[in-house]
């Protein structure tokens, strides 16, 4: 066991840093290549390959190169040392080797079956991230950005449907995949494979829950570019964002489901404990995320009149916004909740309240910062997925399992979308048409979340097989479905280049004439939305932002002292009187006036529309080209406001 | 040695993540506190405490709390295991403990004298970063931002003086500190301390070189806020930026200086090898950094006319800019050069060439992105410095050494500034006045770089003593000198609230009338600057940016084919003819028109000044409050340009 002759002396620490640099350089190179390709594609208006698909492709090629250009250094492979003195693995180990003490840090536990070949190739091993990097560094910006860029009006209008798809749909998907996979596993065992593996129904459910996290980033980018119907966009985007949260918590709850007896039997107590865990973690994370956002909103909207507002210092404001949002993630993690879920709801709440209090500069800074972080993180994950197919060293390709997974994913998506759409259409005034349902069925892509959930634990053989299968499903769906989105839209005859505010134009006209508080246009909205809207508009918005009616008018009379305390007349009373109508339209009713690129050259004299541009524009990664124009527009409209406040 | 009963089982990996979250949360909390404090201070116009000083203070308090609120868990302390089978420390160690294989990763070598108390307190240990984080993650954005925000005109005008201070001055400072410290070390040994320590002259020189990296961030912020003379600002800023690079490479060169015989004797061969190392690393890093920037400039200025310019997609452009700049750092590291130096010159070159090719949106995005990263990284480092005083567990306080270091630092600064200023004044037309020299002497603060250099290696006792001393000097200089800047300015009767373009106003008027290529205003500039300016203006700028005269006019006639190839008539010929005069003024002559906050409300009709606003504004962390106005101004002037190119 002592074949140590060729060990590189680790005293040369510099070499380690430099090697870290080489790996990062590989990723940088892949990202640069991706950007240049996307630039090329944008020029030729190719829509069949999204940047994430491109990143994955380059990652794949690079993985292939690394795999076959670096030789396995079998010297290092699988030397296991015995240490009788230790009873359990300490987090830090001090070892005396030839009279020199070295410090070693605990990394992970390795299954015996993985020991061989574990150290097969130092380069491949170096290219493998610690899985926790995905959850702690790469996912939070992506998820926060998704929350921060929710199209508010259409999202809240379809809130009921989105919640149904996200909660009920994900649960259905998880169970259906779990059941089908259990069948396939049984069949595989029957034909004599997977011998000696522990593969329970809970493992199948685990796979089902991680496979239920959809990530239609490619489809959404194309929708955005082609201005597909805003309701369809909201349904799909809302579903995919919330269903990530549901899938993450569900996966966690399933992984800690531990029946006392035979793991294949149903244990009611353990089951209800898992359900309780799910609800507790979800609610806790939601509360944690939103409360940080509320704190941010309150700080950025300080009533202390002798203070300069924080928005006078956009840099500090942006910093505070960033740090508090990140703290939401970290606090949730520290409290044993799910940081990703917290950061999602933090993003939604920040967009809904804090965003209105930010200075115009900070609005742009925060949007651009998170847009940028999202862009980088997303492409790193997809690059890494491409790489992982060749650099991950414990793949287990089982054709039957893979085939089963493909079948299960599609059946589960169908069982999610069609029955739920049917039920929802019973209650919806504006039905979800047949072609929208087909499009949603088609948009069941898998991506970053499924991958991150699958890579978290890859020690046992079932988990390795799941990881391999997940990777293949991600590749297939991103390339095939992602690439097929445009033809599919044509085939399903879904209208493109729609003005998302088509429905609003009539409304806005009638609205400015009618009573503002009793809004006739709300009649067509969902009841869930109406209840929420009323509460939010009357109480939350006035407390947390500059917008909405004064609390003194919305709260009962006996609450007047409190209302007066919470309402700072100097801070927003005047402002409200000045541009009351504007604000109501701005912050509740519209978000995407400038989405329609047909309006890029809106003349500056078109004041009625440009004064409405201070609302929250959608900031999806698709609108790379529009930013410049948006900026210009925002400033055309921003100037009078600045002058009036100065 | 088997007191392992209370070890936490490391199987519970979740707990590890959560602990990581707690530590990051501590930093987030400190940064949030710092931001809120700075906001308060800005309101009251307090200038005696800069944000970095505040961050350090909060870090100190937090360190104190952590130190005395967490108990030392003596169970874990200093258990060293023997492993006879190993001959050297492998990078990864597989250990079989109670029939379960654990993977351990090499962290570092520990000196025997540090083994006890090494694991004294798990929390303190957790709050200690890996030193490489400073060099690989926190410093690059700070250094890049410094390079990217160099005030170009005043910087290049004082180039000779800045280079003298940075190279010669740092060398003088290093040697003087080294000599003085050697004296103090001898004296300390003489009175019976430091027994058995290996403390050579090279160690003193090492301390001298790391102590030579000045970081007057506090002073510069105040200068910026008070609009102190731009030449003084440029001298101080330029010196501090370049001297960081020099000090880093010098420290590295000294640390690898290894005479063959007695380390106290002078070995000419080893000395010249060190000098060669210094020159090679410096030149290599410079070349690496600038070439990446040149590549970025070329990509962002593609001549391929059938392509949409990259600047149509600000997001991709920003991404490419960020990734290529980071690649400069990583490539230098991978090539065994100094990434920090590469990233500095990359920043300078990016600001000089690429910045001109960027779209207005990307200009702002990149500025804000790096400003933000700089802000966070700087405050994290200063927080950490505060923390380190109490959480670092191997401090060695030696009063005589500390006293010696304080003396040495001040003597060395004096030996650097006064003699060099005298020599420079012999050659300078515009002399460096006496009070400027005193101010430069006073501004010898130590900060992030000195700290990062000192924390890199803290295993041996001399290095630990140096680290402790460095920390104390940073505290003292940042708080005392940083806080004393405003009184000092008054006392030295240095004028404040100066329009940095006072000298330019006459020039600009005469310039637009006179011949543009033969610039009369250059007469007063330094000869080094003139040579550089001519070459840069005639050849580099036309090749790399949209500005400058066409190459066909500047290159000799026989080069015409090449010149025509490099010059894209459609891309910049027309543009040049349109606003030739504007550009010359824009890009070479002015940078800080909008620094003078007195002009905040420049009316839009003041076109002569606002069309010049496309130049590179200085983006120092001091101008937090001005961003909003800048933005507005940039757009007032940006619009006509956008329209004309559309």
Interface residues (C-beta under 8 A of the other chain):
Chain A: X1 X2 X4 X7 X8 X9 X10 X11 X13 X14 X16 X17 X18 X20 X21 X22 X24 X25 X28 X29 X31 X32 X35 X36 X38 X39 X42 X43 X76 X78 X79 X80 X81 X82 X83 X85 X86 X87 X88 X89 X90 X91 X92 X93 X94 X95 X96 X97 X98 X100 X101 X102 X103 X104 X105 X106 X107 X108 X109 X110 X111 X112 X115 X118 X119 X125 X132 X135 X136 X299 X307 X308 X310 X312 X313 X314 X315 X316 X318 X319 X320 X322 X323 X324 X326 X327 X330 X331 X333 X334 X336 X339 X359 X360 X361 X364 X365 X368 X369 X371 X372 X375 X376 X621 X624 X625 X627 X628 X631 X632 X635 X638 X639 X642 X646
Chain B: X1 X2 X4 X7 X8 X9 X10 X11 X13 X14 X16 X17 X18 X20 X21 X22 X24 X25 X28 X29 X31 X32 X35 X36 X38 X39 X42 X43 X76 X78 X79 X80 X81 X82 X83 X85 X86 X87 X88 X89 X90 X91 X92 X93 X94 X95 X96 X97 X98 X100 X101 X102 X103 X104 X105 X106 X107 X108 X109 X110 X111 X112 X115 X118 X119 X125 X132 X135 X136 X299 X307 X308 X310 X312 X313 X314 X315 X316 X318 X319 X320 X322 X323 X324 X326 X327 X329 X330 X331 X333 X334 X336 X339 X359 X360 X361 X365 X368 X369 X371 X372 X375 X376 X601 X621 X624 X625 X627 X628 X631 X632 X635 X638 X639 X642
